[in-house]
Amino acid sequence: MMVKKIIFCTRAQADGAWPNGTIVEKCEADPRDAHPTGARGKIIGSLGPVAEYEGHIMVYGYFVHWDDMPGLPIMTVSWKLRPLL
């Protein structure tokens, strides 16, 4: 039996978020994260801001296609990423 998985994400770009297509690197990782510090990928969509931290830091949610998992968007929060220029 073949099992199909459905993945929901957005390709929309939230106001104030890094642009879709931005190459990012993981700069903060939790032990249960799918990708370690140093992993690279490309933003394909964003949501937010989803929170304010101490009144001034805007937190966005980014859907990223990671280099080692192309085609599988994974949601990551902005404070775990840094854009590569």
KOLGU-4560 file (N, C-alpha, C; in nm, 3 decimals, padded with zeros to 5 digits):
<recs>
<n_xx: 00.083 n_yy: -00.118 n_zz: 00.000 ca_xx: 00.000 ca_yy: 00.000 ca_zz: 00.000 c_xx: 00.088 c_yy: 00.124 c_zz: 00.000 mol: A seq: 1 type: MET>
<n_xx: 00.055 n_yy: 00.218 n_zz: -00.086 ca_xx: 00.129 ca_yy: 00.343 ca_zz: -00.095 c_xx: 00.067 c_yy: 00.446 c_zz: -00.003 mol: A seq: 2 type: MET>
<n_xx: 00.149 n_yy: 00.511 n_zz: 00.078 ca_xx: 00.102 ca_yy: 00.614 ca_zz: 00.170 c_xx: 00.146 c_yy: 00.750 c_zz: 00.116 mol: A seq: 3 type: VAL>
<n_xx: 00.051 n_yy: 00.841 n_zz: 00.102 ca_xx: 00.082 ca_yy: 00.976 ca_zz: 00.057 c_xx: 00.080 c_yy: 01.069 c_zz: 00.177 mol: A seq: 4 type: LYS>
<n_xx: 00.176 n_yy: 01.158 n_zz: 00.180 ca_xx: 00.180 ca_yy: 01.259 ca_zz: 00.285 c_xx: 00.146 c_yy: 01.394 c_zz: 00.224 mol: A seq: 5 type: LYS>
<n_xx: 00.068 n_yy: 01.470 n_zz: 00.296 ca_xx: 00.030 ca_yy: 01.603 ca_zz: 00.250 c_xx: 00.105 c_yy: 01.704 c_zz: 00.336 mol: A seq: 6 type: ILE>
<n_xx: 00.170 n_yy: 01.798 n_zz: 00.270 ca_xx: 00.247 ca_yy: 01.901 ca_zz: 00.338 c_xx: 00.184 c_yy: 02.036 c_zz: 00.307 mol: A seq: 7 type: ILE>
<n_xx: 00.159 n_yy: 02.112 n_zz: 00.412 ca_xx: 00.102 ca_yy: 02.246 ca_zz: 00.395 c_xx: 00.210 c_yy: 02.350 c_zz: 00.423 mol: A seq: 8 type: PHE>
<n_xx: 00.221 n_yy: 02.446 n_zz: 00.335 ca_xx: 00.310 ca_yy: 02.559 ca_zz: 00.356 c_xx: 00.257 c_yy: 02.675 c_zz: 00.273 mol: A seq: 9 type: CYS>
<n_xx: 00.320 n_yy: 02.789 n_zz: 00.287 ca_xx: 00.283 ca_yy: 02.903 ca_zz: 00.205 c_xx: 00.403 c_yy: 02.947 c_zz: 00.123 mol: A seq: 10 type: THR>
<n_xx: 00.375 n_yy: 02.999 n_zz: 00.006 ca_xx: 00.480 ca_yy: 03.062 ca_zz: -00.075 c_xx: 00.465 c_yy: 03.214 c_zz: -00.071 mol: A seq: 11 type: ARG>
<n_xx: 00.372 n_yy: 03.260 n_zz: 00.012 ca_xx: 00.353 ca_yy: 03.405 ca_zz: 00.030 c_xx: 00.474 c_yy: 03.462 c_zz: 00.104 mol: A seq: 12 type: ALA>
<n_xx: 00.494 n_yy: 03.592 n_zz: 00.089 ca_xx: 00.603 ca_yy: 03.660 ca_zz: 00.158 c_xx: 00.542 c_yy: 03.760 c_zz: 00.254 mol: A seq: 13 type: GLN>
<n_xx: 00.567 n_yy: 03.742 n_zz: 00.383 ca_xx: 00.511 ca_yy: 03.831 ca_zz: 00.485 c_xx: 00.578 c_yy: 03.968 c_zz: 00.478 mol: A seq: 14 type: ALA>
<n_xx: 00.500 n_yy: 04.073 n_zz: 00.507 ca_xx: 00.554 ca_yy: 04.209 ca_zz: 00.513 c_xx: 00.665 c_yy: 04.215 c_zz: 00.617 mol: A seq: 15 type: ASP>
<n_xx: 00.781 n_yy: 04.267 n_zz: 00.578 ca_xx: 00.893 ca_yy: 04.282 ca_zz: 00.670 c_xx: 00.983 c_yy: 04.160 c_zz: 00.680 mol: A seq: 16 type: GLY>
<n_xx: 00.944 n_yy: 04.049 n_zz: 00.619 ca_xx: 01.024 ca_yy: 03.927 ca_zz: 00.625 c_xx: 01.135 c_yy: 03.932 c_zz: 00.520 mol: A seq: 17 type: ALA>
<n_xx: 01.236 n_yy: 03.846 n_zz: 00.536 ca_xx: 01.338 ca_yy: 03.832 ca_zz: 00.432 c_xx: 01.269 c_yy: 03.783 c_zz: 00.306 mol: A seq: 18 type: TRP>
<n_xx: 01.313 n_yy: 03.827 n_zz: 00.190 ca_xx: 01.247 ca_yy: 03.789 ca_zz: 00.065 c_xx: 01.256 c_yy: 03.640 c_zz: 00.034 mol: A seq: 19 type: PRO>
<n_xx: 01.151 n_yy: 03.590 n_zz: -00.029 ca_xx: 01.157 ca_yy: 03.453 ca_zz: -00.081 c_xx: 01.278 c_yy: 03.444 c_zz: -00.174 mol: A seq: 20 type: ASN>
<n_xx: 01.346 n_yy: 03.331 n_zz: -00.171 ca_xx: 01.466 ca_yy: 03.313 ca_zz: -00.251 c_xx: 01.594 c_yy: 03.342 c_zz: -00.175 mol: A seq: 21 type: GLY>
<n_xx: 01.582 n_yy: 03.403 n_zz: -00.056 ca_xx: 01.701 ca_yy: 03.431 ca_zz: 00.025 c_xx: 01.766 c_yy: 03.301 c_zz: 00.070 mol: A seq: 22 type: THR>
<n_xx: 01.896 n_yy: 03.292 n_zz: 00.053 ca_xx: 01.972 ca_yy: 03.176 ca_zz: 00.102 c_xx: 02.001 c_yy: 03.200 c_zz: 00.249 mol: A seq: 23 type: ILE>
<n_xx: 01.973 n_yy: 03.101 n_zz: 00.332 ca_xx: 01.991 ca_yy: 03.114 ca_zz: 00.477 c_xx: 02.077 c_yy: 03.000 c_zz: 00.530 mol: A seq: 24 type: VAL>
<n_xx: 02.131 n_yy: 03.025 n_zz: 00.649 ca_xx: 02.208 ca_yy: 02.924 ca_zz: 00.720 c_xx: 02.150 c_yy: 02.910 c_zz: 00.860 mol: A seq: 25 type: GLU>
<n_xx: 02.142 n_yy: 02.789 n_zz: 00.909 ca_xx: 02.093 ca_yy: 02.765 ca_zz: 01.045 c_xx: 02.202 c_yy: 02.810 c_zz: 01.142 mol: A seq: 26 type: LYS>
<n_xx: 02.169 n_yy: 02.902 n_zz: 01.232 ca_xx: 02.267 ca_yy: 02.955 ca_zz: 01.327 c_xx: 02.235 c_yy: 02.914 c_zz: 01.470 mol: A seq: 27 type: CYS>
<n_xx: 02.121 n_yy: 02.852 n_zz: 01.491 ca_xx: 02.079 ca_yy: 02.806 ca_zz: 01.624 c_xx: 01.998 c_yy: 02.679 c_zz: 01.604 mol: A seq: 28 type: GLU>
<n_xx: 02.029 n_yy: 02.575 n_zz: 01.680 ca_xx: 01.957 ca_yy: 02.449 ca_zz: 01.664 c_xx: 01.927 c_yy: 02.386 c_zz: 01.799 mol: A seq: 29 type: ALA>
<n_xx: 01.811 n_yy: 02.326 n_zz: 01.810 ca_xx: 01.773 ca_yy: 02.247 ca_zz: 01.925 c_xx: 01.804 c_yy: 02.101 c_zz: 01.894 mol: A seq: 30 type: ASP>
<n_xx: 01.822 n_yy: 02.017 n_zz: 01.996 ca_xx: 01.855 ca_yy: 01.876 ca_zz: 01.970 c_xx: 01.754 c_yy: 01.803 c_zz: 01.881 mol: A seq: 31 type: PRO>
<n_xx: 01.627 n_yy: 01.842 n_zz: 01.886 ca_xx: 01.525 ca_yy: 01.772 ca_zz: 01.806 c_xx: 01.504 c_yy: 01.833 c_zz: 01.668 mol: A seq: 32 type: ARG>
<n_xx: 01.576 n_yy: 01.939 n_zz: 01.634 ca_xx: 01.561 ca_yy: 02.001 ca_zz: 01.502 c_xx: 01.606 c_yy: 01.905 c_zz: 01.392 mol: A seq: 33 type: ASP>
<n_xx: 01.543 n_yy: 01.918 n_zz: 01.276 ca_xx: 01.578 ca_yy: 01.833 ca_zz: 01.162 c_xx: 01.713 c_yy: 01.871 c_zz: 01.102 mol: A seq: 34 type: ALA>
<n_xx: 01.758 n_yy: 01.994 n_zz: 01.126 ca_xx: 01.884 ca_yy: 02.041 ca_zz: 01.067 c_xx: 01.973 c_yy: 02.102 c_zz: 01.173 mol: A seq: 35 type: HIS>
<n_xx: 02.104 n_yy: 02.071 n_zz: 01.167 ca_xx: 02.198 ca_yy: 02.124 ca_zz: 01.265 c_xx: 02.245 c_yy: 02.265 c_zz: 01.229 mol: A seq: 36 type: PRO>
<n_xx: 02.314 n_yy: 02.327 n_zz: 01.320 ca_xx: 02.379 ca_yy: 02.455 ca_zz: 01.294 c_xx: 02.470 c_yy: 02.440 c_zz: 01.173 mol: A seq: 37 type: THR>
<n_xx: 02.464 n_yy: 02.537 n_zz: 01.083 ca_xx: 02.548 ca_yy: 02.535 ca_zz: 00.963 c_xx: 02.476 c_yy: 02.485 c_zz: 00.839 mol: A seq: 38 type: GLY>
<n_xx: 02.359 n_yy: 02.422 n_zz: 00.854 ca_xx: 02.283 ca_yy: 02.374 ca_zz: 00.738 c_xx: 02.238 c_yy: 02.495 c_zz: 00.655 mol: A seq: 39 type: ALA>
<n_xx: 02.230 n_yy: 02.476 n_zz: 00.523 ca_xx: 02.192 ca_yy: 02.586 ca_zz: 00.434 c_xx: 02.068 c_yy: 02.550 c_zz: 00.353 mol: A seq: 40 type: ARG>
<n_xx: 01.991 n_yy: 02.653 n_zz: 00.321 ca_xx: 01.870 ca_yy: 02.634 ca_zz: 00.242 c_xx: 01.822 c_yy: 02.764 c_zz: 00.184 mol: A seq: 41 type: GLY>
<n_xx: 01.703 n_yy: 02.759 n_zz: 00.121 ca_xx: 01.644 ca_yy: 02.876 ca_zz: 00.056 c_xx: 01.502 c_yy: 02.898 c_zz: 00.106 mol: A seq: 42 type: LYS>
<n_xx: 01.470 n_yy: 03.022 n_zz: 00.141 ca_xx: 01.336 ca_yy: 03.057 ca_zz: 00.186 c_xx: 01.240 c_yy: 03.049 c_zz: 00.068 mol: A seq: 43 type: ILE>
<n_xx: 01.127 n_yy: 02.979 n_zz: 00.089 ca_xx: 01.025 ca_yy: 02.972 ca_zz: -00.016 c_xx: 00.894 c_yy: 03.038 c_zz: 00.026 mol: A seq: 44 type: ILE>
<n_xx: 00.881 n_yy: 03.077 n_zz: 00.153 ca_xx: 00.760 ca_yy: 03.142 ca_zz: 00.201 c_xx: 00.778 c_yy: 03.187 c_zz: 00.345 mol: A seq: 45 type: GLY>
<n_xx: 00.692 n_yy: 03.278 n_zz: 00.390 ca_xx: 00.703 ca_yy: 03.327 ca_zz: 00.527 c_xx: 00.568 c_yy: 03.368 c_zz: 00.584 mol: A seq: 46 type: SER>
<n_xx: 00.561 n_yy: 03.366 n_zz: 00.716 ca_xx: 00.444 ca_yy: 03.408 ca_zz: 00.792 c_xx: 00.489 c_yy: 03.505 c_zz: 00.899 mol: A seq: 47 type: LEU>
<n_xx: 00.403 n_yy: 03.597 n_zz: 00.934 ca_xx: 00.438 ca_yy: 03.679 ca_zz: 01.048 c_xx: 00.418 c_yy: 03.827 c_zz: 01.025 mol: A seq: 48 type: GLY>
<n_xx: 00.464 n_yy: 03.903 n_zz: 01.121 ca_xx: 00.537 ca_yy: 03.852 ca_zz: 01.237 c_xx: 00.445 c_yy: 03.773 c_zz: 01.329 mol: A seq: 49 type: PRO>
<n_xx: 00.498 n_yy: 03.666 n_zz: 01.384 ca_xx: 00.417 ca_yy: 03.580 ca_zz: 01.469 c_xx: 00.429 c_yy: 03.616 c_zz: 01.616 mol: A seq: 50 type: VAL>
<n_xx: 00.530 n_yy: 03.696 n_zz: 01.651 ca_xx: 00.547 ca_yy: 03.736 ca_zz: 01.790 c_xx: 00.639 c_yy: 03.856 c_zz: 01.800 mol: A seq: 51 type: ALA>
<n_xx: 00.627 n_yy: 03.926 n_zz: 01.910 ca_xx: 00.723 ca_yy: 04.030 ca_zz: 01.944 c_xx: 00.790 c_yy: 03.985 c_zz: 02.072 mol: A seq: 52 type: GLU>
<n_xx: 00.920 n_yy: 04.000 n_zz: 02.076 ca_xx: 00.994 ca_yy: 03.960 ca_zz: 02.195 c_xx: 01.045 c_yy: 04.085 c_zz: 02.264 mol: A seq: 53 type: TYR>
<n_xx: 01.007 n_yy: 04.106 n_zz: 02.386 ca_xx: 01.044 ca_yy: 04.224 ca_zz: 02.464 c_xx: 01.009 c_yy: 04.353 c_zz: 02.391 mol: A seq: 54 type: GLU>
<n_xx: 00.903 n_yy: 04.348 n_zz: 02.311 ca_xx: 00.852 ca_yy: 04.468 ca_zz: 02.248 c_xx: 00.920 c_yy: 04.513 c_zz: 02.122 mol: A seq: 55 type: GLY>
<n_xx: 01.035 n_yy: 04.457 n_zz: 02.083 ca_xx: 01.097 ca_yy: 04.506 ca_zz: 01.962 c_xx: 01.151 c_yy: 04.403 c_zz: 01.865 mol: A seq: 56 type: HIS>
<n_xx: 01.167 n_yy: 04.282 n_zz: 01.898 ca_xx: 01.218 ca_yy: 04.185 ca_zz: 01.802 c_xx: 01.100 c_yy: 04.113 c_zz: 01.737 mol: A seq: 57 type: ILE>
<n_xx: 01.088 n_yy: 04.124 n_zz: 01.607 ca_xx: 00.982 ca_yy: 04.058 ca_zz: 01.534 c_xx: 01.026 c_yy: 03.916 c_zz: 01.499 mol: A seq: 58 type: MET>
<n_xx: 00.943 n_yy: 03.820 n_zz: 01.527 ca_xx: 00.974 ca_yy: 03.680 ca_zz: 01.497 c_xx: 00.887 c_yy: 03.637 c_zz: 01.379 mol: A seq: 59 type: VAL>
<n_xx: 00.950 n_yy: 03.584 n_zz: 01.277 ca_xx: 00.881 ca_yy: 03.535 ca_zz: 01.158 c_xx: 00.897 c_yy: 03.384 c_zz: 01.151 mol: A seq: 60 type: TYR>
<n_xx: 00.804 n_yy: 03.321 n_zz: 01.083 ca_xx: 00.815 ca_yy: 03.180 ca_zz: 01.051 c_xx: 00.851 c_yy: 03.168 c_zz: 00.904 mol: A seq: 61 type: GLY>
<n_xx: 00.954 n_yy: 03.091 n_zz: 00.875 ca_xx: 00.999 ca_yy: 03.074 ca_zz: 00.736 c_xx: 00.986 c_yy: 02.929 c_zz: 00.694 mol: A seq: 62 type: TYR>
<n_xx: 00.935 n_yy: 02.908 n_zz: 00.572 ca_xx: 00.936 ca_yy: 02.776 ca_zz: 00.511 c_xx: 01.063 c_yy: 02.771 c_zz: 00.426 mol: A seq: 63 type: PHE>
<n_xx: 01.148 n_yy: 02.672 n_zz: 00.455 ca_xx: 01.279 ca_yy: 02.662 ca_zz: 00.392 c_xx: 01.292 c_yy: 02.528 c_zz: 00.320 mol: A seq: 64 type: VAL>
<n_xx: 01.344 n_yy: 02.534 n_zz: 00.197 ca_xx: 01.389 ca_yy: 02.413 ca_zz: 00.127 c_xx: 01.537 c_yy: 02.398 c_zz: 00.161 mol: A seq: 65 type: HIS>
<n_xx: 01.570 n_yy: 02.302 n_zz: 00.245 ca_xx: 01.709 ca_yy: 02.280 ca_zz: 00.285 c_xx: 01.784 c_yy: 02.206 c_zz: 00.175 mol: A seq: 66 type: TRP>
<n_xx: 01.913 n_yy: 02.236 n_zz: 00.160 ca_xx: 01.995 ca_yy: 02.177 ca_zz: 00.054 c_xx: 01.993 c_yy: 02.024 c_zz: 00.058 mol: A seq: 67 type: ASP>
<n_xx: 01.988 n_yy: 01.966 n_zz: 00.177 ca_xx: 01.991 ca_yy: 01.819 ca_zz: 00.187 c_xx: 01.853 c_yy: 01.755 c_zz: 00.178 mol: A seq: 68 type: ASP>
<n_xx: 01.748 n_yy: 01.836 n_zz: 00.168 ca_xx: 01.611 ca_yy: 01.785 ca_zz: 00.157 c_xx: 01.532 c_yy: 01.871 c_zz: 00.058 mol: A seq: 69 type: MET>
<n_xx: 01.579 n_yy: 01.880 n_zz: -00.067 ca_xx: 01.509 ca_yy: 01.967 ca_zz: -00.164 c_xx: 01.366 c_yy: 01.921 c_zz: -00.187 mol: A seq: 70 type: PRO>
<n_xx: 01.278 n_yy: 02.018 n_zz: -00.201 ca_xx: 01.138 ca_yy: 01.987 ca_zz: -00.228 c_xx: 01.053 c_yy: 01.960 c_zz: -00.104 mol: A seq: 71 type: GLY>
<n_xx: 01.115 n_yy: 01.957 n_zz: 00.014 ca_xx: 01.042 ca_yy: 01.933 ca_zz: 00.138 c_xx: 01.051 c_yy: 02.058 c_zz: 00.225 mol: A seq: 72 type: LEU>
<n_xx: 00.949 n_yy: 02.145 n_zz: 00.222 ca_xx: 00.956 ca_yy: 02.268 ca_zz: 00.302 c_xx: 00.944 c_yy: 02.239 c_zz: 00.451 mol: A seq: 73 type: PRO>
<n_xx: 01.034 n_yy: 02.299 n_zz: 00.527 ca_xx: 01.034 ca_yy: 02.281 ca_zz: 00.673 c_xx: 01.025 c_yy: 02.420 c_zz: 00.736 mol: A seq: 74 type: ILE>
<n_xx: 00.932 n_yy: 02.434 n_zz: 00.830 ca_xx: 00.910 ca_yy: 02.561 ca_zz: 00.900 c_xx: 01.019 c_yy: 02.583 c_zz: 01.004 mol: A seq: 75 type: MET>
<n_xx: 01.076 n_yy: 02.702 n_zz: 01.002 ca_xx: 01.181 ca_yy: 02.740 ca_zz: 01.097 c_xx: 01.156 c_yy: 02.883 c_zz: 01.140 mol: A seq: 76 type: THR>
<n_xx: 01.184 n_yy: 02.914 n_zz: 01.265 ca_xx: 01.164 ca_yy: 03.052 ca_zz: 01.314 c_xx: 01.287 c_yy: 03.137 c_zz: 01.284 mol: A seq: 77 type: VAL>
<n_xx: 01.264 n_yy: 03.266 n_zz: 01.270 ca_xx: 01.369 ca_yy: 03.358 ca_zz: 01.224 c_xx: 01.492 c_yy: 03.361 c_zz: 01.315 mol: A seq: 78 type: SER>
<n_xx: 01.475 n_yy: 03.346 n_zz: 01.446 ca_xx: 01.592 ca_yy: 03.357 ca_zz: 01.534 c_xx: 01.686 c_yy: 03.238 c_zz: 01.521 mol: A seq: 79 type: TRP>
<n_xx: 01.647 n_yy: 03.134 n_zz: 01.447 ca_xx: 01.736 ca_yy: 03.021 ca_zz: 01.423 c_xx: 01.808 c_yy: 03.031 c_zz: 01.289 mol: A seq: 80 type: LYS>
<n_xx: 01.785 n_yy: 03.142 n_zz: 01.215 ca_xx: 01.841 ca_yy: 03.158 ca_zz: 01.082 c_xx: 01.921 c_yy: 03.287 c_zz: 01.070 mol: A seq: 81 type: LEU>
<n_xx: 02.012 n_yy: 03.287 n_zz: 00.972 ca_xx: 02.077 ca_yy: 03.411 ca_zz: 00.931 c_xx: 02.087 c_yy: 03.409 c_zz: 00.780 mol: A seq: 82 type: ARG>
<n_xx: 02.058 n_yy: 03.523 n_zz: 00.716 ca_xx: 02.069 ca_yy: 03.528 ca_zz: 00.571 c_xx: 02.215 c_yy: 03.532 c_zz: 00.528 mol: A seq: 83 type: PRO>
<n_xx: 02.244 n_yy: 03.465 n_zz: 00.419 ca_xx: 02.378 ca_yy: 03.469 ca_zz: 00.360 c_xx: 02.375 c_yy: 03.565 c_zz: 00.243 mol: A seq: 84 type: LEU>
<n_xx: 02.466 n_yy: 03.655 n_zz: 00.238 ca_xx: 02.468 ca_yy: 03.755 ca_zz: 00.131 c_xx: 02.566 c_yy: 03.717 c_zz: 00.023 mol: A seq: 85 type: LEU>
</recs>
